[in-house]
């Protein structure tokens, strides 16, 4: 893939690491490529970061023909930069594209675009503890007609943002409300695709939870309204009587890359882990009788987020005395140690830029 590069006239002033937050600042460049049916992907380019121009009839605006990914670049102790399992993001993005009938972007071009863009903006990769460069690839249908049909034109972008902690609580346990009214997704729908509509539809429940002092909602399945699925924008895991239980990927749950990595880590370390259906009644019973030892969400943005409180039907349960659990801390330390290059990567997950 040939990438044409255009630099901005002036470079931006980089923000202080203490003020990063999440997704507030963006680097100097972004990647763009266009797709036309019958021609394929073309005109790959890196241009100055800025607003984009699209038709008011753009397919993505009217019919939600849009998908995205999220991954990070990390500054190693030796000053080098590395990615964490980027090929998994390329593959998941193409699975999402197939579900929404968007054109798939070749894996090798995905990796090349990432490396080229990050190398240009490598000075934006922060080095302070718990900071990283968040990478947001996204692909939109770009037809300029209002008819509902398969996408004939599309555009693929990658933007970069230096970030700190996703939650203001950092690694401190968060409070989660189990949602029993709205549902996130159903099997056969778009739950396992990473598309914007899934997140927009979750905002109402998230707002209700926020009004009650909770950070996120814990979703139940959309059919029987009884099986645990995800926490907000993350997968979720529970340590019950020494065994880590996480909802099975049945088609309505996003196949998280952090989730996959943790499951692989647990199996390698000989820690019992089960991927299965977990009912809210079973979870409530484990909270009531004390067999729920730890709970945490996991995802690229927060990595691992311990859960210190769960609320179900106005009944509040405290998990592990509201403290981060020993296993949760171990998983966080190990995973971030590999990501930041502080621990040896015995899995072959990292890729240097």
C-alpha positions in Angstrom: 0.0 0.0 0.0 1.4 3.4 -1.0 0.6 6.1 1.6 0.9 9.7 0.6 1.9 12.0 3.5 1.0 15.7 3.9 2.3 17.5 7.0 0.5 20.3 8.8 2.0 23.8 8.5 2.5 24.0 12.2 2.6 21.3 14.9 0.3 21.4 18.0 1.5 22.1 21.5 1.4 18.8 23.4 -0.8 18.8 26.6 0.6 18.1 30.0 0.2 14.4 31.0 -1.6 15.3 34.2 -4.4 16.9 32.1 -4.9 14.2 29.4 -8.1 12.5 30.6 -9.5 10.3 27.9 -10.0 11.2 24.2 -9.7 15.0 24.7 -6.6 15.7 22.7 -5.5 14.6 19.2 -2.2 14.4 17.4 -1.0 16.2 14.4 -1.9 13.6 11.7 -4.6 11.2 10.8 -4.8 8.3 8.2 -7.5 8.3 5.5 -8.3 5.8 2.7 -11.3 5.6 0.4 -13.3 2.6 -1.0 -15.2 2.5 -4.2 -17.2 -0.6 -5.3 -15.5 -2.1 -8.3 -12.2 -0.3 -7.5 -11.5 -1.4 -3.9 -9.5 0.7 -1.5 -7.5 3.6 -2.9 -5.9 7.0 -2.2 -4.3 6.0 1.2 -3.0 9.1 2.8 -1.9 10.7 6.0 -3.0 14.3 6.3 -3.2 16.9 9.1 -5.7 16.1 11.8 -8.8 18.2 11.2 -12.5 18.2 10.4 -13.8 16.0 7.6 -16.2 16.9 4.9 -19.1 14.6 4.1 -22.4 14.8 2.2 -25.5 15.5 4.3 -26.9 12.3 2.7 -23.9 10.3 3.9 -25.0 6.7 4.7 -23.3 6.7 8.1 -25.4 9.6 9.2 -28.8 8.2 8.2 -28.4 4.4 8.6 -25.6 3.9 11.1 -23.2 2.3 8.6 -20.2 2.8 10.9 -17.8 0.6 12.8 -14.8 1.4 14.9 -11.9 -0.1 16.9 -9.8 0.9 19.9 -6.2 -0.1 20.8 -3.2 1.6 22.3 0.5 2.3 21.7 2.7 2.1 24.8 6.0 3.8 25.6 8.4 1.1 26.9 11.0 1.9 29.6 13.7 1.9 26.9 11.9 4.7 25.1 10.7 2.4 22.2 7.0 2.2 21.3 4.9 -1.0 21.0 1.4 -2.1 20.2 -0.6 -4.8 21.9 -2.2 -7.5 19.7 -3.1 -5.1 16.8 -3.8 -8.0 14.4 -6.7 -8.9 16.7 -8.2 -5.4 16.2 -7.8 -5.7 12.4 -9.6 -9.0 12.4 -12.4 -7.9 14.7 -12.9 -4.7 12.6 -13.4 -6.9 9.5 -15.9 -9.1 11.4 -17.8 -6.0 12.3 -17.6 -4.8 8.7 -19.0 -8.0 7.4 -21.9 -7.8 9.8 -22.8 -4.2 8.6 -22.0 -5.0 4.9 -19.1 -2.5 4.9 -15.9 -3.2 2.9 -13.2 -5.1 4.8 -9.8 -3.4 5.1 -6.8 -5.7 4.5 -5.1 -6.8 7.7 -1.6 -6.0 6.4 -2.7 -2.6 5.3 -4.2 -2.0 8.7 -0.9 -2.7 10.4 1.1 -0.7 7.9 -1.2 2.3 8.4 -0.9 2.1 12.1 2.8 1.9 12.1 3.3 4.7 9.6 0.9 7.1 11.4 2.3 6.4 14.9 5.9 6.8 13.7 5.0 10.3 12.4 3.4 11.2 15.7 5.7 9.2 18.0 6.5 12.2 20.1 2.8 12.2 21.2 3.2 8.8 22.9 3.4 9.8 26.6 5.8 8.1 29.0 4.3 8.9 32.4 2.8 6.0 34.4 -0.7 4.9 33.3 -0.6 6.9 30.1 -0.6 5.7 26.5 -1.6 6.7 23.0 -5.1 5.6 22.3 -5.7 4.6 18.6 -9.2 4.9 17.1 -9.6 3.4 13.6 -13.1 3.8 12.2 -14.9 3.1 8.9 -18.0 4.8 7.6 -20.3 4.2 4.7 -20.1 7.2 2.5 -22.7 6.8 -0.2 -24.4 10.1 -1.0 -28.0 8.7 -1.5 -30.8 8.1 0.8 -31.8 4.7 -0.4 -31.2 1.7 2.0 -28.8 -0.6 0.3 -25.4 -2.2 0.6 -22.6 0.3 0.8 -20.8 1.3 -2.5 -18.5 3.9 -1.1 -16.7 4.1 2.2 -13.9 5.9 4.0 -11.5 4.5 6.6 -9.8 6.7 9.2 -7.3 6.4 12.0 -7.0 9.1 14.7 -4.7 9.2 17.7 -5.2 10.6 21.2 -2.7 10.6 24.2 -4.7 9.4 27.2 -4.5 8.9 30.9 -7.0 6.7 33.0 -10.4 6.0 31.4 -12.2 6.2 34.7 -11.7 9.1 37.1 -11.4 6.5 39.9 -8.3 5.1 38.2 -7.8 1.5 39.5 -10.0 2.1 42.5 -13.2 -0.1 42.5 -16.2 1.3 40.7 -19.9 1.1 41.4 -22.1 -0.8 38.9 -25.8 -0.9 38.5 -27.4 -4.0 37.0 -29.8 -2.8 34.3 -33.2 -4.7 34.2 -35.2 -2.5 31.9 -33.2 -1.6 28.7 -31.2 -4.2 26.8 -28.0 -3.8 24.9 -28.3 -6.5 22.2 -29.7 -9.8 21.1 -28.3 -12.8 19.3 -28.5 -12.2 15.6 -28.2 -8.5 16.1 -25.1 -6.3 16.2 -24.0 -7.0 19.7 -20.8 -8.8 18.7 -20.0 -6.0 16.2 -18.2 -2.8 17.4 -20.6 -0.3 15.9 -21.6 3.1 17.2 -25.3 2.2 17.4 -24.7 -0.3 20.2 -23.2 2.5 22.3 -25.7 5.2 21.5 -28.5 2.8 22.5 -26.8 2.2 25.8 -26.7 5.9 26.8 -30.1 6.0 28.4 -29.4 3.3 30.9 -26.0 4.7 31.5 -27.5 8.1 32.3 -29.9 6.6 34.7 -27.1 4.8 36.5 -25.0 8.0 36.6 -27.9 9.9 38.2 -27.9 7.3 41.0 -24.1 7.5 41.5 -23.0 4.5 39.5 -20.2 4.5 36.9 -21.6 1.9 34.5 -24.5 -0.5 34.0 -24.3 -4.3 33.9 -26.3 -5.6 31.0 -28.6 -8.6 31.0 -29.4 -10.6 27.9 -32.1 -9.2 25.6 -34.3 -12.3 25.4 -34.8 -13.8 28.9 -33.5 -10.7 30.8 -31.7 -13.0 33.2 -28.2 -13.7 32.0 -25.2 -11.4 32.5 -23.6 -10.0 29.4 -21.4 -6.9 29.6 -20.5 -4.0 31.8 -21.0 -0.8 29.8 -18.2 -0.7 27.3 -16.3 -3.6 28.8 -16.5 -7.4 29.2 -17.0 -8.6 32.8 -15.6 -11.3 35.0 -16.4 -12.7 38.4 -14.4 -14.8 40.8 -16.8 -17.2 42.5 -15.5 -19.8 44.9 -12.0 -19.6 43.3 -13.2 -19.9 39.7 -13.3 -17.0 37.3 -16.6 -16.9 35.4 -17.2 -14.8 32.4 -20.2 -14.8 30.0 -19.8 -17.0 27.0 -19.6 -15.3 23.6 -23.0 -16.3 22.3 -23.4 -13.6 19.6 -24.6 -10.7 21.5 -21.4 -9.9 23.4 -18.4 -8.1 22.0 -15.4 -10.4 21.7 -13.0 -8.3 23.7 -9.3 -8.5 23.1 -8.5 -7.8 26.7 -11.0 -10.5 27.7 -9.4 -13.0 25.4 -5.9 -12.1 26.8 -7.1 -12.5 30.4 -8.7 -15.9 29.7 -5.5 -17.1 28.0 -3.4 -15.8 31.0 -5.7 -17.5 33.5 -5.4 -20.9 31.7 -1.7 -20.6 31.4 -1.4 -19.9 35.1 -3.6 -22.8 36.0 -6.4 -20.6 37.5 -9.9 -22.1 36.9 -11.9 -20.1 34.3 -15.3 -20.8 32.8 -16.9 -19.1 29.8 -20.6 -19.9 30.3 -24.0 -18.4 30.9 -24.3 -16.7 34.3 -27.7 -15.8 35.5 -28.3 -12.7 37.6 -30.0 -14.9 40.2 -26.8 -17.0 40.5 -24.7 -13.8 40.7 -27.1 -12.3 43.3 -26.9 -15.5 45.4 -23.1 -15.5 45.2 -23.1 -11.9 46.4 -25.6 -12.7 49.2 -23.7 -15.7 50.5 -20.2 -14.2 50.1 -19.0 -16.7 47.5 -18.4 -13.8 45.0 -14.8 -13.0 45.9 -13.9 -10.5 43.1 -15.5 -8.8 40.1 -14.0 -6.6 37.4 -14.6 -5.3 34.0 -11.9 -5.5 31.3 -11.3 -3.7 28.0 -8.8 -1.7 26.1 -9.6 1.7 27.5 -9.5 0.8 31.2 -7.6 -2.5 30.9 -8.9 -3.9 34.2 -11.5 -2.1 36.3 -12.3 -3.6 39.7 -16.0 -3.6 40.8 -16.5 -2.7 44.4 -20.3 -2.4 44.5 -23.2 -3.9 42.6 -26.8 -2.8 42.8 -29.7 -5.1 41.6 -33.3 -4.0 42.1 -32.2 -1.4 44.6 -30.4 -4.1 46.7 -26.8 -3.0 47.1 -24.0 -5.6 47.4 -20.4 -4.8 48.4 -17.7 -6.9 46.6 -14.5 -7.8 48.5 -15.2 -5.0 51.1 -15.1 -2.5 48.3 -11.4 -3.2 47.7 -9.5 -4.4 44.6 -9.0 -8.2 44.8 -5.7 -10.0 44.8 -6.4 -11.7 41.4 -7.7 -8.5 39.9 -4.6 -6.6 40.9 -2.4 -9.5 39.6 -4.1 -9.5 36.2 -3.8 -5.7 35.9 -0.1 -5.7 36.9 0.7 -8.6 34.5 -1.2 -7.3 31.6 -0.1 -3.7 31.9 3.5 -4.9 32.6 3.5 -6.7 29.2 1.8 -3.7 27.4 4.3 -1.2 28.7 7.2 -3.5 28.2 8.1 -3.8 31.9 7.5 -7.6 31.9 8.7 -10.2 29.4 6.1 -10.9 26.7 6.0 -14.7 26.8 2.8 -14.8 24.7 4.1 -13.0 21.6 1.4 -10.3 21.9 3.4 -7.1 21.5 4.6 -5.5 18.3 7.3 -2.9 18.3 6.8 0.2 16.1 
